[in-house]
Amino acid sequence: MANMRLSFTRIIVSVSLLLATVFAFAANDTTFTKYKSQEFVTYGFVRVNSSLTTADAVVDDLIADFRGDPELLFEWALKGLGRQEEAKKNELVLALKETTLDKMTGVFRILSDVMIADKVVARDIVIEGDMIKTKNADGSLNVKISIHKSNFLIKKAHGTFFVLPQKVGFLYVMRVNVTFNWFFNLFITQRRYADLIEWRITGFLNNMKQETERRLLIENKGIK
């Protein structure tokens, strides 16, 4: 088990270094998706002018809200990205109904309905998985999210959120791998994926950036 954890840590660190090298030469914040063998793989990053200490606190709040009450995330990290009454692009929506966390195992369970164009197409979909945060010696952070079981919507999915230090500030980087089940695999084309999901990843990264920079500004001004 120890060797497996060590190997996983080495893989994450290697991926972090690779992403940091690739995105360091990019002039602007960006998000893009590759599609192969029915799997969508999205990469995105934003530059953040804040401290790693502040980023660590923001990531902790992200995890706490995700595990405890995901609805709270729509007030900041997912603001404008998921509720039915919000943005016009909400053609595909997960309507959250209940969330629970097994504190012994760290496994979260989200019960939701799937809606397309305001119509419920699947009820009581169970999304079960875990979220693991890793802090590395260089100050970088990794948060890995894995979905354990397939369901009507998703065949398999996992994503990693990175905090990668730079000479000035740091990068928020996200990589998401998603394979949809047969119905949604037919429904969600590459263009529709970009319209429905990719923009949400961009929005999430920008929300995280705004919250992190806002908190540092408040800390510097000594505002409570």
Secondary structure, 3 states (H helix, E strand, C coil): CHHHHHHHHHHHHHHHHHHHHHHHCCCCCEEEEEEECCEEEEEEEEEECCCHHHHHHHHHHHHHHHHHCHHHHHHCCCCCCCCCCCCCCCCEEEEEEEEEEECCCCEEEEEEEEEECCEEEEEEEEEEEEEEEEECCCCCEEEEEEECCCCCCEEEEEEEEEEEECCCCEEEEEEEEEEECHHHHHHCCHHHHHHHHHHHHHHHHHHHHHHHHHHHHHHHHCCC
